[in-house]
Amino acid sequence: MLEHQLPYSRLLSAVTEHSIPIVLVDMPLVDAGCSTPPPAHHYVGHFLLVVGYDATHAVVHNQVCRAAG
């Protein structure tokens, strides 16, 4: 599998008034509380919808993982 990194500036350039990006992430590397990496890490692809952003951070909606409480 070929791995790519997406610069934050490229992600923001995809945001317009009429479209928002959907990103594919390796979930154990993004959210350890939602998915713990196994001893021999395997790629666990998961799509996230970017719902907000500022100059340094993107806010995503994760339909699958919900915080306990």
C-alpha positions as CSV (number, residue, x, y, z in Angstrom):
1,M,0.0,0.0,0.0
2,L,1.3,3.5,-0.8
3,E,1.0,6.0,2.0
4,H,0.5,9.7,1.4
5,Q,0.5,12.7,3.6
6,L,-1.8,15.6,2.8
7,P,-0.5,19.0,3.7
8,Y,-3.0,21.0,5.7
9,S,-3.0,23.8,3.1
10,R,-4.1,21.3,0.5
11,L,-6.9,20.1,2.7
12,L,-8.1,23.7,3.2
13,S,-7.9,24.4,-0.6
14,A,-10.6,21.7,-1.1
15,V,-13.0,23.6,1.1
16,T,-15.4,25.8,-0.8
17,E,-18.9,27.2,-0.3
18,H,-20.3,24.2,-2.2
19,S,-18.0,21.3,-1.1
20,I,-16.3,20.0,2.0
21,P,-13.6,17.3,2.0
22,I,-13.9,13.7,3.2
23,V,-10.6,12.3,4.3
24,L,-9.4,8.7,4.7
25,V,-7.3,8.3,7.8
26,D,-5.5,5.5,9.6
27,M,-7.8,5.5,12.6
28,P,-5.4,4.0,15.3
29,L,-2.9,6.7,14.6
30,V,-5.6,9.5,14.8
31,D,-7.7,8.5,17.7
32,A,-6.3,5.9,20.2
33,G,-9.5,6.3,22.3
34,C,-11.6,5.0,19.5
35,S,-9.3,2.3,18.1
36,T,-6.2,1.0,19.9
37,P,-3.3,-0.1,17.6
38,P,-2.6,-3.8,17.8
39,P,1.0,-4.9,18.7
40,A,1.8,-5.2,15.0
41,H,0.0,-2.2,13.6
42,H,-2.2,-2.8,10.6
43,Y,-3.8,-0.1,8.6
44,V,-7.4,0.6,9.6
45,G,-8.9,3.0,7.1
46,H,-11.8,5.1,8.1
47,F,-13.5,8.1,6.3
48,L,-14.1,11.3,8.2
49,L,-16.0,14.3,7.1
50,V,-14.3,17.7,7.7
51,V,-17.0,19.9,9.3
52,G,-14.9,22.9,10.4
53,Y,-11.5,24.3,10.5
54,D,-9.3,27.2,11.6
55,A,-5.7,28.2,10.7
56,T,-4.1,25.2,12.4
57,H,-6.8,22.5,13.0
58,A,-9.5,20.6,11.2
59,V,-12.7,19.5,13.0
60,V,-14.0,16.2,11.8
61,H,-17.3,14.3,12.4
62,N,-16.7,10.7,13.3
63,Q,-20.1,8.8,12.9
64,V,-18.7,5.6,14.3
65,C,-16.9,6.5,17.5
66,R,-18.9,8.1,20.3
67,A,-17.4,9.2,23.6
68,A,-18.7,7.2,26.6
69,G,-20.9,9.1,29.0
